[in-house]
Amino acid sequence: MTLTTQFYTMIAMIGMGSFLGAALDTYNFFLKRWDRKRWVVFLNDLVFWAVQGLLTFYVLLYVNQGELRFYVFLALLCGFAAYQSLLRNGYMACLRIMIKIAVSIYQFFVKIFLLLLINPIKWIVHMAIACSMSLLLFLWKVIKWSSQLLFKLCKILLAPLLWGLNILWGKAPQPIKQKMLHSKQIIEGIFINIKNMLRKLYRRFR
């Protein structure tokens, strides 16, 4: 291995050490260990360190064909220490700012989505419901008015017939009146029994 390759390897591993420190802080920032179950933390840690190891080996393979020397670990440690002492505070501040910006952008697009799509749909649905209720109310008033008018017309047209029936009823013999009243009571009793039977069936199968 030439001196140039060794120099490039040292620089690359120092950079990877700093990158590892930044990646570790980012990972811990999003993971929130205190709010996770242990097995979830274990699996996430396993995946994280596997990915970091593969990235480090890929860089080492690109720089010096994957030759592993003792100074590689020293360079990684130096890069990690340099990040912790010099770059960590600035990086965490930038990370928080970037997260706030990302959250603000997300909230902005959510508001735009609600404003341009959801709110018009809600307005259309409300208008459709309001129009339907108004139409039903109008139809109910028309039906009610028509039925009242029809009832009054029938009452006027049937008034002579009712008057004649009242006269006939008054002149009818008493036995006929009693038979008719008895028949009326029987019919009413039948309807009451049918009504009670339907109520019992409704309560049983409800």
CORMO-V511584 format. One record per pair of residues at least 12 apart in sequence whose C-alpha atoms are under 6 Angstrom apart, sorted by sequence separation. I is the first residue (numbers start at 1). J is the second residue. D is the distance in Angstrom with one decimal. If there is no record, write none. Layout:
BEGIN
{{I	J	D} {I	J	D}}
END
This chain:
BEGIN
{{17	76	4.2} {21	80	5.4} {14	75	4.9} {18	79	4.6} {13	75	5.3} {14	76	5.1} {17	79	4.2} {18	80	4.7} {13	76	5.1} {17	80	4.4} {15	79	6.0} {10	75	5.7} {14	79	4.0} {18	83	5.0}}
END
